[in-house]
Amino acid sequence: MTLKTVALIPASGEGRRLGLGPKAFLELGSKTILEQTIACFLGEVDEIIVAVSENMLDKAKKFEDSFVKLIIGGETRQETVYKLLKASQADVVLIHDAARPFLAKELIRKSIKILDENQAAMLVKPIADSLIDKENSENINREDYWAVQTPQSFKREIILQAHDHARKNNIEATDDASLVRLLGYELALIEADSWLDKITSLADYERAKALLKVWHAD
């Protein structure tokens, strides 16, 4: 039996660190960042659900169609993801940051396929920079660490259980995989690369506009 898949995209952030308004609606070539991110999932999942803030809703309506559904997000990213989870009954859930618009379709396929034998998985990349401890400036072996990226993929019952546990115990985490680990589940790792770096700063945004010229989704 083929399991139903969904991509959940929290995109309700105001983009305060970047300082140009909501990142999801910044232009990236002929599309917005959010449109570019949505396009990566088209043809790869059964449905796409995007969470935006209430004041973004009118602007986002043009993205909505038979495959893409919009909801209003919550006060925090974690609350927004929970609302996204409750908006779908899909068996396989991929949670992806809207501000990572260069997601190869092959990585989406791997994120889904790996759940045939695992409960949860996430994309990671090797760390290129040297690392130091900020308290004492001592070197840290970067070979022991990975940078976490998205999408993170889960069996629906596992990620929903993790969010329910977090809500009950007032636990906040920076990503969904952290909540799953708290329940004792291991996550399979899929190696990705710097294409998936998140747009956070103005330099990131300028880099993304340059990368678009050589981007290919496959």
Secondary structure, 3 states (H helix, E strand, C coil): CCCCEEEEEECCCCCCCCCCCCHHHCEECCEEHHHHHHHHHCCCCCEEEEEECHHHHHHHHHHCCCCEEEEECCCCHHHHHHHHHHCCCCCEEEECCCCCCCCCHHHHHHHHHHHHCCCEEEEEEECCCCEECCCCCCEECHHHCEEEEEEEEEEHHHHHHHHHHHHHCCCCCCCHHHHHHHCCCCCEEEECCHHHCCCCCHHHHHHHHHHHHHCCCC
